[in-house]
Amino acid sequence: MKSGFVAIVGRANVGKSTLINALVGEKISIVSSKSQTTRHNIQGIVTEERGQIVFVDTPGMHRPKNKLDDYMIERINESLVDMDVLLFMVDISVGIGPGDVFMAKKLPPNVPKMLLLNKIDLIDEETLFEHKKQIGELGEFDRVLAISALNEKTVVGILDLLFELLPEGPQYYPSDVSSNMSNEVLISEVIREKAMHYLDEEIPHGIAVVVEEFHQEEKGLYISATIIVEKDSHKGIVIGKGGRKLKGIGKAAREELSLLLGQPIYMELWVKVRKGWRQSSHYLEEYGYRK
């Protein structure tokens, strides 16, 4: 059988998490229109008769501004080591930019690579043709594919091409496993995703979610979690007038987690201020961002 590890890399907000969810066939990574959504290397697993692919969804490449950003850049660099295939994704709707070229130059030379030109649904054929002229700046790739990660018809061929590129190997995970993510990480990521949808642009990068407690009860799963913010003013924004925004975040998180975990969810959400937590090694470790 064919098997191996495949990292999905690229700049922030090019659609990596949307793609891995489409390839795995269920939600593995949180998705947001805001950049720097993914903070960990999340693994999604596809197992078929012909083999097994372990996908690694990585944070988007960006210029680091704090210790949390440094952590995310380290996760990207780690993802480039010991991979069997690399999927390099660009947002072709805006063309090839300096950030794409910078990231492409970091790709190791002796690993099979596939270039994915994402978001073709946002441009016409003439614009796509013009932007394709810039592909040469990114270097050599074994395969080039124009896709929309939101369109299953354009994504389905990726698995076939990957199985062609992967080596013979063992099955790393049981057939019924689709992710190596623990329930605790899943819960915190879903809550963070819902918070990002509800909050203003400058706040999401400064929030973390800590699962304080979760345990099984007779009627469902009980969860207690805390949304961490960096400023006192942000706490009020997250809570909202009369607590409406926090209630909205909790309601959306409960609904999605109930579907993902297959049972009723009972959740309590709190908000705490930890000034400058993204620059604190202590808080980064406490909140699960460890080296």
N, C-alpha and C positions, 0 to 999 in steps of 0.2 A: 504494500500500500504506500501511497504518497503521504507525507506529513511534514510539518514544519511550522516555524514561527514567522509571522508576517507583520511588520510594523507599518502603520499608516502615519506618515509624517508630512509636515507642511506648515505654512504660516498659520497664525491664529485666524479662526473664522472662515476657513476655506471649505468646511463641510465634512471633516474627518469623522466626527461622532455620528452624524447622520448616516454616513456610509457604513460604518461598522454595525450600526443598528439594522440597516437594510440587509447587509451580508449575513448577519447572524440570524435575522428573522425575528428578533425581539429586542426590547430596549436594554442595552448594555451601558451606554454612555449618555449622560445628560446633554441636552441640546439647547442652545440659546443663540439669539442673534447677536448677543454681546460677545466680544472677543475674550480670549483667555478663560473659556468656560471649563475646559478639562484641566485638572491639576495633577492627576495621577496617571500612571500607565495602566489602563484598564484592559483586561484580556477578555475577548469574546471568542467562543469556540464553535467551529462548524465541523460536524462529523458526518461523513457519508460512507457508502460502501467503498468508494475509491480512495478514501483517506481522511485525514483530519488536518484542519488549519486552525492555528491558534493566532488570532488577530490581537495586536497590541495597539490600542488607541492612545496617542501621545498628546501632551499639551502642545499648543501652537507656538511656533517660534516667535519671539518678540524680544525687544530690548529690555533687559532686566533693570528694575528700579528699586528692588528691595530683596530681602532674604527669601521671601516666598517665590519671587520670580527666579532667583538663583536655583532654588529647589526644582522648579519646573524645567529650567534649562538643563539641569543635571539629568532629569528623567528623559528628556529628548536625547541627550548624548548617550545615555544607557541603552536606549531603544535601537541605536544604530549598531550595537555590538551583538555578535552572535545571532543575527537574524538570517533566515534562509532566503527571504525575499523582502524587498522594500517597496511599498506603494507610496509614491510621492505625489501629493495632490496640490493643485493650484486652482485658484478661482479664475477660470478663463474668461468670465464675463467682464472682468476688469483688466485683463491682459497679464503678461508676465512682468513683475516688478522687481526692483533691486532686492527685496526681501526674499523672493523666490529664488533668485540667482544665488544669494548668499547661502540659503539653506541647501540648495542643490549641491553646492561645492563641498558641503560637509558629508555628503553621502559617501560611504566607503566604495572603492572602485571594483572590488572583486565579488560583489553580491548582486544577484539578478534584481533588476529594478523595473518597475512599471510606472509610467507617468499617466496620471489621471487628470484630465482636463474637465473640472467640475463646473456645474451651473450653466450648462449649455442651454438650458431652458430659459435663461434670462437674456439671450442675445439671438440675433438672426444669423443665417448662414454666412452672409458677407462679413459680418464682424468676427465671427468665429474663424473664418479663413484668414483675415488680417492678423488676428491675435496668434494664430498658429505659426505665423512667420517668425515669432520670437522664441519658439521652442528650442532652437539651436543653442540659445544662450544657457540652457540648463544642463547641457552635456548629453551623453549617450544613454539611451534606455532600451531595454529588451522589448518592451511593448509600449505603445501609446494608445490611449483610449479616451474618447470624448464621452462624458456621461453627465447625467443629472442624478445625484444621490437620492433625490426625491422620486425618481421614476424607476420603478422596478425593472422595466423593459431594458433600460440602458445599463443596469447594474448586473443583470443576471450572467452576462458573459465573463465577468471578472473572475468568478470561481473557476471556470473552465481554464482560463489562462494561467491562474495561479497553480492549479494542479499540474499543468504542463511544466511549470518552472520549478516546482518543489522536488526535492530528492526523495528517494525511498527512505522510509523511516517508521518508527513505532507509533502506536496510538498513545498519546500522552495523558489524555483524560477519558473517563468513562463516556459512553455514547450519549447518555442523557444529561450531561453537564454542558451548559451553554456559556458559563462565565465562572471565573475564579473569584469574583467579588463576594465578600461576606455580606450578610444581611445588614450588618451595622453600617458598612460603607454605602451600600445601596440606599438605606434609609437617609443617611446624611446627604448623599448626592441628590436624591429626589427633592428633599426639602430645600437644598441650595438652589436647585434648578427653578423651583416655584418662586423662591425669593427673587431670583434674577429676573423672572418675568414680571414681577410686581414692582420692582424698585427702579430708581432712576439710574442713569448711565454710570455716574461716578461711584455709586455705593457698592455694586456687586463685587468688584475686585477687592473690597475691604471687608467682606463677610466670610465667615466660616460657620459650619454647623457641627455641633458636638452632640452625639447621642449619649445622653446621660444614663438612660435605662430603657431596656425593652425586654418584655417577657410575655410568655403566653398566658392568657387568661381563658376562662371557660367560653366567653363570648367572642374572643378575638385577641389580637395582638395589641398590647399596651406599649406606647412609646412616649418617652419624655426627652425632649431635645432642646438645645439652646442655640440661638442664632447669635454669633459673636460679631460685633461691629467695632470700629476703631474710634468713633467719636460720639460724644453725648448727643449731638444733633442728629446723628444717624439713627440712634435708638428710637427717637420720636418718629422719624420717617418710616422705619420698619413697622412700628406698632400702628401708626396711622390714627386718624381722628376717631376717637371712640373705640380704638382697637380693631378697626375694620380691615386694615391692610394685613395685620398679623393673622386675623381670622381667615382672610382670603387665602393666604399662603398655606395655612394649616388645612383648610378644606381641600385645596387642590392637591396637596401632598397626600392627604388621607385617601382621596379618591384614586390616585394613581397607584399608591402602595397597596391598596386593597386589591386592585387588578393584578399587580405584579406578584403579590404574595398569596393571593387566593383566599383571603379571609377579611373580616371586618377589622378596621384599624381604629384604635382609640389613642388620641395624641394630645399631649400638652406641649405647647411651645412657649419658650421664654426668650428674652433678649437681654444680653449683657454687653457692657462696654469693656474692651480691653485695648487701651490706647496703644497704638503702634505695634499691634501683634504681628504684623507681617515682617517687622524688623527684629523680632525677638526669637532667638533660637529656642528658648524655653517654651514659648507658646506654640511655635511651629511643631515642636515635638509632641506637645500635649494634644494638639489638634490633629495629629496623624500625618504631618508632613515631615517625615524622618529621612535622614540620609541613608 
